[in-house]
Amino acid sequence: MERKTPLFGEHERSGGKIVPFGGYLLPVQYSTGVIAEHMAVRTKAGLFDVSHMAELMMEGPDAAANIQRLCTTDISSMTDGQVKYAMMCNEKGGIVDDLVICRMRPDKYMLVVNAGNHAKDAAWVESHLTGDLMYSDISESMAQIALQGPNADIILKKLCDGKYIPVKYYHFVENGVMDIGSRKIGVLISQTGYTGEHGYELYCRPEDAVDLWRALLAAGAGEGLIPCGLGARDTLRLEASMPLYGHEMNDDISPLEAGLPCRLDGKDFIGRQAIIDRGRPAIKRVGLKITGRGIAREHCLVYNSAGEEIGWVSSGTHCPYLGYAAAMAYVPSAGYEPGTEVAVDVRGRKVEAVIVPLPFYRIIR
Amino acid sequence: MNIPEGLKYSKTHEWVKMLDAASCLVGITDFAQSELGDLVFINLPQTGDEAVMGETFCDVESVKAVSDVISPVTGTVSEVNEELLDSPQKLNEDAYGAWIAKIENITGTEELMDASAYEAFLQTEEA
């Protein structure tokens, strides 16, 4: 039985095409369509309901130590208001989930994990907690809205004093106040996102989500802001080469294979030794630009110029902004440098592609 | 929902325009394009291909998925609309103008509906 976010009624009212995702009912697109929604984010602004994401709080003298043990990244030099991207690994060195870690204080952190892995992650974290800390799953008391695109600042500043808006990427401001006219709403604003574009993720109480959503759409109406669904979220993150759990990462793939940041010679974390024991990764994640006629998608097999099967596609689609079909794939880590020509089997037809460096798309921050 | 008179419609949302007794144009309906979303690619059939009624003869791709187009008639593909290769979005913008293929030497036709029957059918099928 899928769940609804606080904004479900808004999506239905605006003609959102509702699909199940990560245990929730969410719009894959609105009547504007995936392409228009994607382009809005790249050229003006887009608004996403990301309330399905899960938030786990860890607070207390041993909170930091627990996070150090659970997560790949070293949080010891984080500052208050900083965000870091990380993974949690299992004892085989595979990836349990990717997440962001928000540090409120040296002894207080919020972990934001994928909706689809909510139960798995909560169970994993809970089973590994030790020492003096309070852990709580606060997902039910958090809604989240992402405002992404070049016009994000103009829009946000109509509702919110600049002091509540984080100036730096991967930083957040807690206890922000947004004035939506009829009343004021408490928010946490994080300069993060899953689109590769400048923008923010706004966390608020579920009971404020509808008003915040409507206020943002009203404030952004003159700036080209439109609501965007999961379809555009996927094409945007793929253009930016951001990994998606279940595609580029799973319980078997290690951070090194996925090409995700993971230092093995620093602090210890669950799975570190297993990753070391795997040795040099046999496979690596690469970008493919499809040069032939067709769209490579997840699970398509990849062949080298000698016709040998060498790997598989983890994600792929037509990229609206780039104007070509792109994919991320796993191939042998030796060789297969950018420029190498390969072919992808797309429903029985071999379609030419070339390995290109990642990311396909990046902005200057 | 646009459903022009003068065309025939299949249960799988293709339209047929009979040119004469043994040849026709085939495309996808306005309902189909609206369900599929933004179309970004079409795998056209080849001229000379045998189209068999009730069977897939080409496919179209939206951003998220691939969908089969079922041939409403049995015959030979004599022409394909190459314009759609570079501009697949015409299938969304002008579903009845964006013909996919011309089929000749028609030897069989599925049960097809006229405009009002298709409209009624859409009412039942629409969830």
HADDOCK unambig.tbl for C-alpha pairs under 7 A between the chains (distance, minus, plus):
assign (segid A and resid 33 and name CA) (segid B and resid 37 and name CA) 6.33 0.50 0.50
assign (segid A and resid 33 and name CA) (segid B and resid 38 and name CA) 6.18 0.50 0.50
assign (segid A and resid 34 and name CA) (segid B and resid 38 and name CA) 6.62 0.50 0.50
assign (segid A and resid 35 and name CA) (segid B and resid 38 and name CA) 6.68 0.50 0.50
assign (segid A and resid 231 and name CA) (segid B and resid 64 and name CA) 6.94 0.50 0.50
assign (segid A and resid 317 and name CA) (segid B and resid 63 and name CA) 6.23 0.50 0.50
assign (segid A and resid 318 and name CA) (segid B and resid 40 and name CA) 6.89 0.50 0.50
assign (segid A and resid 318 and name CA) (segid B and resid 63 and name CA) 5.94 0.50 0.50
